[in-house]
Amino acid sequence: MSKKNDLLSDVGTLGFFYQFRGIIAILIIFFAIVFFFMFRDINKEYKQYGYSGATDNIEYDKWTGEMIPKQEIETYSSNDKYITNSKGNQITVAQIETLVAQYETIQGEHMYVDDSNKESLDTICNTLLREYLDLNYILKPSEVSEKFYSFQVVGDYEYSYYSNFSASYELEYLVKEVFKKKYEKENNINEIKEMKSKEDNNRFYIKVIVFLVFMMFVGAICEIIDKKHKETMSVQNEEFTEDLSKVKLDKTTEETLNNMNGLEFEHFMKEILIKNGFKNVEVTKASGDFGADIIAFKEEIKYAIQCKKYSTPVGVKAIQEIMGSKAIYKCHIGVVLTNSTFTNQAEKLAKENNILLWDYKKLSELIQKANDN
């Protein structure tokens, strides 16, 4: 594929986004507002605990998962947090940490339990797991040697990541997981979270509905304004086109052209092109024209023409625009027409992409030919 075709493809894609820029802008605003409300609600929860927001250094209780108020971080202790075992006894974090520390003193980070400390570790686990946490376990011989063992939880939490443990850190992770889940269940933390989540979702949906209704109202107002504007512009264009058809072109001078605005210049060129033998000459709408101001036919060849009424040389931007509009309108030839001249860069880009450049000399020829007709 040539560089020319690649560039036209890129411009065509940009043209698609340009065509739907209004919808894209609304979607961007919509998601920005949605993100704003969600982030604000999240920050509101953190601020209740003294934090500035979600980006603050949030601290959580490693045993219960609860958020620690910021003002209590330095003095906070979870030692008094407790769960109730099957016998009705309250088991505190302090009691559990004491047994975990004893296990660590004996076993450390060793990957297997050996005969020398098997009995003492079993005693600790019996109290910690069976009595405190209502967990059953077995001592399982290692595949490495009959003298090595590991603890294996059976029943509840049998499939926990650390259900098979030997090292002290594995035991610590296991008991933290079990304690947290029991604590959440006993204190209805998950139910409270679900209720709060439903309330937050309901508030969020209401905000979304209100926003959508507001955007529909704004869209309706904009559509009415746009319709009125188009009707006004259409009347003005018809009146201006009618006036141009009555103009004696032999009296057209450079001063007359300079007094025209961009829209007047486009309609003026429409009349000039018609008198030069172009057929089905149409001025595109003022907005969303993708760079082509006039679409015209001559000898079954379709032209996309951009009109530039400049007092300075026309640059490369106009060439790039007509390249895109030529592809979008499926024209055979792209033209940039001006009452001025073109920069060297514009002439080079136009030559490489087969874009015709009609400067003030060509414009004079067209006007002269129109006068003769």
N, C-alpha and C positions, 0 to 999 in steps of 0.2 A: 504493500500500500504506500502511496506517495505521501510526502510530508504535507502536500496540499490537502489531500483527503483527510489526513489525521487532524489537521487544524480545523477543517470544516466540521468534522465530527465533534471536536471539543466545543466549538462555538455553538453547534446545534444543541448539545447537551446543556450548555449554559442558557441557551434560549428557552429550553423547556422550563428551567428553574425560574427564569425571568417571567415567563407566561403565568406561572402559578405562584408568583411572589407574594400575592395577598394571602393565599391559603397558608403558605409556608410561614409567613410572618405571624399569622394567628396561632398556628400550631406552636411556634417557638414561644410566643407570649403565654399560651395555655400551659405548656410544660414548665415554663419558668415560674409561673404562679403556683402550680401544683407542687413543685419542688420547694418553693418558699414556704408554703403552708406546712408541708411535711417536716421540713427542717425546723420550722418554728415550734411545732408541737413536740418534736424530739428534744429541742433545747429547753423547752418549758419544763419537761420532766427532770432534766439534769439540774436546772436552776432551783428546783424545789430542795435539792440537796446541797445547795451552795456553790455549784459549779457554774462556770461561765457558759458552757454549752458542750456539744458532743465532742468538740476538739480539745476540751480540757483534759487534764490528766486524771481520769476517773479511777477511783479505787473501789474494789469489791471485796466482800468478805470471802476468803478462800474456802470456808466451810459451808456457808449458806448461800453464797451467790448474791447476797443483798448488797445494794449500793451503800457505801459508807459516806455519811455526810462529811463534806470537806473540812468543816471546822472541828470534826472529831477524829480525823485521820491519825494525828500524833498520839492521841490517848486511847484510841479504839482498841478493844480486846473482844475476841469472840469466845473467850473461855467459859462464859456463863450461858452460851447458847446450848440448847439441849434438845434431845429427842426422847421419846418414851418407848421402852422396849416392850416385848410381849408380856412381861411380868408386871408392867405398870411402873417400872423404875425409870427415873429421869437420868439419862446419860449425857453428861456435859462434854463439851469439846476438850476441856482441861483433862478429864479422865482418859479420853481417847489419846490425846497427845502424850500423856505420861506413859502409856503402854507402847505407843509407837516409838518413843524415845528409848525405852528399854529394849525393844526389838532391835533398833538400830545399833545400840551399844554392843549387842551380842553378835548380830549378823552382818552389820555394815552393808556394803554393796556387793557382797558375794553372790554369785549366780546360783549357787546350790547350797542346800542345808546338809551338813554332814552329821555323822553319829555323835560327835562330841557336844553339839549344841542343840540337837534335835529335840530333846526332852524339854529343855528350858524354853525354847521358842514355841513348842507346842502348848506349853502352859500359858504363855502370853496370848497366843492366838485363840485359845479356848475361851479365855476371859473376854478378849477384845471382840472376836467375831461371833462366838456362840452366845455369850451372855449379854454383851452390850448391843450388838447389831443384829442378832437373830439370824446369823449366817452359819450354815453348816459347811464343813470342809473335810478333806482327807489329806493324809500325807502320802504323796505318790513317789515311788522310787524313780530315780533318774535313769534314762537310757544310757547315760555315760558310764555309770558305776552303781552297783548295789549299795554302796556306802553313801551315796548322795541322794537327796530328796528335794521335793518342792511341795508347796501347799497348793491344793486345788479346791476352789469353792464349788460346791454342788448345790443344786436347787436354784433358789433365787440368785441372780447375778452370776450364774454359771458361765454365761457367755459374755461377761464383761471383759474388757481388754486386759485387765490385770487380774482376772480370776485365777490364773496360775501364777504364783509369785514365790520369790525367795528373797530377793534384795529388799532392803528396808524401804526404798523409794517406791517400789511396786506396791507394797502393803499400804503405804501412806496414800497413794493415788486411789487405791481401792476403797479404803475406809472413807475418804473424802467424798467419793462418788456416792457411796451408800448413805452416808450421813446427810448429804445435800438433798437427795431424793426423798428421804424420810422426813426431813425438816420441811421441805416444800409441801409434802402431802399433809402433814400434821397442821401446818399453818395456813393451808388453803392458798398458798402463794400463786400456784398456777391458775386457779380459778379466778383469783383477783386480777391476774395479768390478762386473762381472757376477757373478763368483763371490761377492763380498762381498754383493751384493744378494740372491742366492739364499739365502745363509746367513742373512741378516737376515730374509728372507721366511719361511724355514722356522722360525726361532725365533718369529717373530710368529704364525704359524699354530698352533704348539704352544701358545702362550700363550692364543690365542683358544679353542682346543679345551678347554684346562684350565678356562678361565673359563666356557665354556658348560656343561661338565659340572658345575662348581660351582653355577652358577645353576639347573640342572635339579634338583640335589640340594636346594638351598635351597627351590626352588619346591615340590618334593614334600613337604618338611617342613612348609612353610606350608600346603599343601593339607590335610595330615593334621590340623594344628592347627585350621585353619578348619572342617573337617568336624566335629571333636570339639566345637568351640565352638558350631556351629549345632545339633548334636544336643542339647547341654546347654540352649541357649537355647530350642529347640523344646519340650523337656520342661518347662522352667520356664514357658513361655508357656501350654502346655496346662493345667498345674496352676493357674496364676494365673487363666486364663480360667474354669476350672471353679469356683474359689473365688468369682470375681466373680458368677457366675450364681446363687450361693447368698446373696449379700449382700442384705439388706433395704435398698432404696434410700431408704426413708423415714428411715433413721437416718444417711444420709450427711450429713456436715457439712463446713464449710470446713476444720476441723482434720483431718478424714480425708483430704481432697484434698491438703492441705499435706504430709501424711506419705507420700504416694505419690511414687515416682520417675517419671522421664519415661516409661519403658516401661509401668509400672503404670497411669499416667494414660491412655496410648493404649488399653490393653485395657479399662480402665474405660469410656472413651468408646465403644468398640465395643459394649459391652452397652447403654449408654444409647441409642445410635443405633438398635440393633435394636428396642428397646422403644418407639422413636419412629417405627417404621414403615419404617426403611431395610432394604433387602434386600442379600444378597450382600456383607455388610460384612467387609472383610479388612484386617488390620493388615499393612503392608508390612514387609519385612525390616529389621533394625536398621541395616544399612549399605547405601549405594547406593540410597536411596529417592528421591533427587532432590528432597527437600523434602516429599513427601506421606507422611504417617504412616498414613492410612486411605483406602481406596478403597471407596465405597459407592454403591448405586443407590436411587432413590426415584421411582416413577412414570416409569420408563424414562429418568430423568435420571441421568447419572453424575457423582459428586462426587469431587474430590480434596481431602482435608482434612488440614491440618497442625495438630497439637496442640502448644500451647505452655503448659507449666505454669510460669508465671513469678510472681515476687513484685513485679515492676516492669512498667511498660507495655511492650508488644511494639512493636518498631521496624520500619523499612521492609525490613530484610533478610528477614524472614519473608514479606512480601508478594512480594518478588522471587523467593523460592524457590518459592512456590506457583504463581506465574505460569509458571515453567519446568516444574514437575511437571504442571500442568494440560495443557500442550502435549504433554509426553512420554507421559503416560498417556491422552491423547486424551479428556479429561473435558469435560463441558459447563459445569461450575461449579467454581470454586476457592474454598476456604474456609480461613480461619485461625481456629482456635478456641482460647480461652485462659480460664483462671480469673482473669485480670487484665483490664487495659484496653489500649488502643492509643494510640500517640503521634499527634499531629496530622499529622505527615508520613506515617505509615503509613495513616491514614484517607484522606488525600488521594490517595496512590498507589493504594490499593485502589479508590477511587471511580472514578478515571480508567481503571482496567483491569477493572472489573466483578468485583472479588473481594469475596466476602462476609466480613464480620468478625463473629464470634460471641464477645462478651466474657462477663464473669462473669454478666451479666443473662440473656443468652441461654442460658448454661450452666445457670443455675438453672431456667429454663423447661423445658429438656430433661429435667433431673433430676426436676422436679415431674411432668411429663407421664409419664415412665417410672414414677414411683411410683404414679400414678393407674391405669396399666395393670397 
